[in-house]
Amino acid sequence: MNEVRPLPAGDCLVTGATGLVGNNVVRQLVAAGRRVRVLVRTGGGDADRVFAGLPVIRCYGSVDDDDALRIAAEGCGAIIHSAAMVHSGWWHLDAMRRTNVDGTRTVARAARLVGARMVHVSSVDAGGLRSDGAPADEETPPGGMLDCPYVVTKREAEEALLEEIDRGLDATIVNPVYMLGPWDWKPSSGRMLVIVGSGRGLFAPPGSNDFVDVRDVAAGILAALERGRVGRRYILGGHPLSYLDAWRTFATVAGCRPPRGIAPVPLARFAGRVGDLAALLLRREPDVNSAAVGMSLLAHNFSCTRARKELGYAFRDFESTVRDAWAWFMSHGYVGETRQRSAAAR
């Protein structure tokens, strides 16, 4: 395990604090007694709800705004950058570059200029997959992923961060896997649980993924602040499961009918192509498209040995994560009223 480095004095600034990862990080920092600043877009309508009861200092601006970041970062000892634009598809490359790449560069530059320690929340999608199907790690070269805008921009964001590290920035990279848990306000990755738990998951994707509790990822991020090596990547992994097994657990927890099986690969690919055609007709890319389908066919599995050894990273059992996430979605109105009454009756 790495030597613990006490955090520098000053506030902690969190970008992307209204998102799943950022909001959980904020709550753990507050629970630890830290003063927290959050970067919020001007006119962000969800901020009052998302930060209700949390003693945070709101700083207004966007991650690609140098002046806003300079003001927000002044006097901070630590910056956790979790803001990102996430879209599984072929569209929005320019917008994702502005947020994911230019935004990361701007945050990193601000952190370097004020002397703050930084953790950049990237994704395992910025790395690569092994051709032999074994779990990939931090040293696996890029390859095996689909080069869709999200994958491309997450890689480019890491490159932008490393450029600032070469200029003297004290920063570490974390690469989480698929996260579930409470405080998923948008919702983001929890949409899969809501869909399946509402009885709409008839056939699971053919691939697999690693699933983890976002609260364990948040704890791993804070550990990286204290123990992470400069410029080093840490995969924050979880339970390797096929989508079918994960969806069966979703259905069990939600008390609904489990998926009927795995979608045949040709049928899944056909659905993705139909989604691409629909995007052209509707001028809006649907959730089911050839990029999203292609990613769902992969054996998307990773080793978190480095994070375990160097950060003390650990994660809880999968079913308790699903139960807590489902309970949060139920209590916050993300599941239909009829479905809630049915679950309560059980």
C-alpha positions, 0 to 999 in steps of 0.5 A: 500500500502506498504511503498516505499523504495528508491532504493539503489545507483548503476546501475540496472542489468537486466538478460534476457534483450533480451526477452519480459519482460526484454527488456520492463523493460530495456526501462522503467528503461532507461526512468526513468533515471537509469543506466542499465546493461544487461547480454548478452550471448557471441556471442548473435547475436540479441543484436545490434538490441535489444539494438539499441539506448539504453544507456545500459552497456553490461556484457557478460556471462550466468546466471549459470556462477558465475564469470560472475554474480559476475562481472556484479553485482558488484556495482549494487543496484538492479537486475531484474532477468527475464532470463528463458528458456521457452518451453511448452512440456515434453522435455529439463528438464535438460536444463531448470533446468540449466537455470531456477533453477541453473541460479536463484540460481547463480543470487540470490547469486550474488545479496546477496553478493553485497547487491543488491535488487532483483526482481525474475520474475517467472510465475503464473505457479509456483503456483496452480489452485483452484479446484472450478474454482475460480481465484487462488492467491499467497496462493493457494497451488501447484496443478491443473497444468501439471507437465511439465518441465517448471512448475516444474523448475519455482517452483524449481527456487522460492525455490532456491530464498527463500533459498538465502532469508533465507541467507539474500537476499533482494528479491521479487517474481513477477508472471506474467500471459500471456503477449503481447506487443511490443519489443517481439523480439523472438517472445515469447508469441506474437507468438499466436497473429502472428499466429491468426492475419495471418489467421492461427487460425482456432480453439481456444483452449478450455481453458482460460487464463489471458492476460496482457500488458507486459508494465504494467508487467514491471511497476509492476516489478519496483513497486516491487523493491520499494514496494515489501516485502522481500520473498513475491509473487505478481501475476501481472494479467490481463484480464480473457478471454477464448482463443476464445474471445482473438483470436476473438479480435486478428482477429478483430485487424488484420483484418482477419477472426475470428476463427471458434470456439473452438477445441473439447477437444478429438480432441485437446488431439488427436493432442497433442498425435500426436505431441508426436509421431512426436517428437519421429520421428523427434527428436524434440518436436513440439509446439503442444504436449500433455503438451502444449495442456493439459495446454491450456485446463485449466481455467488458471485464477488468482487474482492480488488483492495483487499486486493492494493493495501493489504495486499499480499495474494496467493494461490497456484495452485488445484491446489497448494492442493487437493493440500496439503489432500487430502494433509492429509485423507489423512494424518489419517484423514478418507478411508476406508481403502480409498480411501487404499490405492487412492490410494497405489497410484496 
